[in-house]
Amino acid sequence: MGATIRISRVIHLVSALWTLGLALLIFADVAGRTVLNSPVPGTKEIIQNSVVAITFLQLPLAIYSGSMLRTSIFADAVPDAVRRLLRTLCMLLGLAVFIGLLWSTWPSFWDAYRIGEYEGEGALRVPTWPVRGTVLVMSVFGAWAYLSMIVLDWQGKLANDLEAPGALPEGVE
């Protein structure tokens, strides 16, 4: 379990650095348009594909840290056993979503890779298979994260009934 959380942290760091790179690209594009009347070619295509990849790269750590969207108004009003069943049901739904994503992404990933699909025309053509591949791999990782969280929950090893042990550094919430 510790290795998958460490990997999800590294992936999260990659997504944060990627976001910083996009911010710099947007700045360069806007400055180029304004000052030099020459935008950075392909900015739209790069950003369009990057946002999807960045989002999926952040999902495993969000799952492990208990940061996925939830409401506790009902869960707080029921006994612990029912709360655990509700968490399990929610995690099973999350697992099903990622299995569905995996199932639906595989054919489009394979087609994009096989035919060399790309976005954009002219100065910059961005291949789509890396983004589709990122969605595919992160869907596998997300499904694994939910499955391991179910196991940890039923073993009584979840910190605060929500996050995996070691998901976040101590003192960070």
RAJO-V303102 format. One record per residue. RES is the residue in one small letter. PSI is psi in radians with two decimals (NA if undefined). D_LAST is the distance of its C-alpha to the last C-alpha in whole Angstrom. Layout:
# RAJO-V303102
RES:PSI:D_LAST
RES:PSI:D_LAST
This chain:
# RAJO-V303102
m:-0.72:20
g:-0.64:18
a:-0.72:20
t:-0.60:19
i:-0.72:16
r:-0.72:17
i:-0.74:19
s:-0.57:17
r:-0.75:15
v:-0.76:18
i:-0.70:19
h:-0.71:16
l:-0.72:17
v:-0.75:21
s:-0.63:20
a:-0.74:18
l:-0.65:21
w:-0.73:23
t:-0.73:22
l:-0.75:23
g:-0.69:26
l:-0.69:27
a:-0.74:26
l:-0.69:29
l:-0.76:31
i:-0.75:31
f:-0.82:32
a:-0.69:34
d:-0.82:36
v:-0.76:36
a:-0.71:37
g:-0.70:40
r:-0.75:41
t:-0.89:41
v:-0.81:43
l:-0.04:44
n:0.64:45
s:1.69:44
p:2.86:40
v:2.12:39
p:2.42:40
g:0.13:38
t:-0.78:35
k:-0.81:35
e:-0.72:35
i:-0.82:32
i:-0.77:30
q:-0.76:31
n:-0.58:30
s:-0.64:27
v:-0.74:25
v:-0.83:26
a:-0.77:25
i:-0.75:22
t:-0.83:20
f:-0.53:21
l:-0.45:20
q:-0.22:16
l:-0.79:17
p:-0.77:16
l:-0.60:13
a:-0.67:12
i:-0.86:14
y:-0.55:12
s:0.03:9
g:0.48:10
s:0.08:10
m:2.63:13
l:2.30:15
r:2.81:16
t:2.44:17
s:0.15:17
i:-0.70:20
f:-0.74:22
a:-0.57:20
d:-0.29:19
a:0.00:23
v:2.83:24
p:2.87:24
d:-0.71:22
a:-0.73:25
v:-0.67:25
r:-0.75:21
r:-0.71:21
l:-0.72:24
l:-0.76:22
r:-0.75:19
t:-0.75:22
l:-0.80:24
c:-0.71:21
m:-0.62:21
l:-0.66:24
l:-0.73:25
g:-0.75:22
l:-0.76:24
a:-0.68:27
v:-0.80:26
f:-0.59:25
i:-0.70:29
g:-0.73:30
l:-0.76:29
l:-0.83:30
w:-0.72:34
s:-0.37:34
t:-0.56:33
w:-0.88:35
p:-0.72:38
s:-0.60:37
f:-0.85:36
w:-0.74:39
d:-0.77:41
a:-0.70:40
y:-0.78:40
r:-0.75:43
i:-0.07:45
g:0.71:43
e:2.50:41
y:2.88:40
e:2.56:39
g:2.75:41
e:2.73:44
g:-2.11:46
a:-0.60:44
l:2.22:41
r:2.08:41
v:2.10:37
p:2.51:38
t:-0.32:36
w:-0.59:35
p:-0.67:32
v:-0.76:30
r:-0.66:32
g:-0.67:31
t:-0.77:27
v:-0.72:27
l:-0.90:29
v:-0.74:27
m:-0.44:24
s:-0.70:25
v:-0.80:26
f:-0.72:23
g:-0.73:21
a:-0.75:23
w:-0.73:23
a:-0.80:19
y:-0.72:20
l:-0.77:23
s:-0.55:21
m:-0.63:18
i:-0.80:21
v:-0.81:22
l:-0.70:19
d:-0.78:19
w:-0.26:23
q:-0.08:23
g:0.48:20
k:0.14:18
l:2.32:14
a:2.33:12
n:0.43:11
d:0.23:14
l:-0.73:12
e:2.67:10
a:2.57:13
p:2.29:13
g:0.13:12
a:-0.65:10
l:2.63:7
p:2.61:9
e:2.41:8
g:-0.17:7
v:2.30:4
e:NA:0
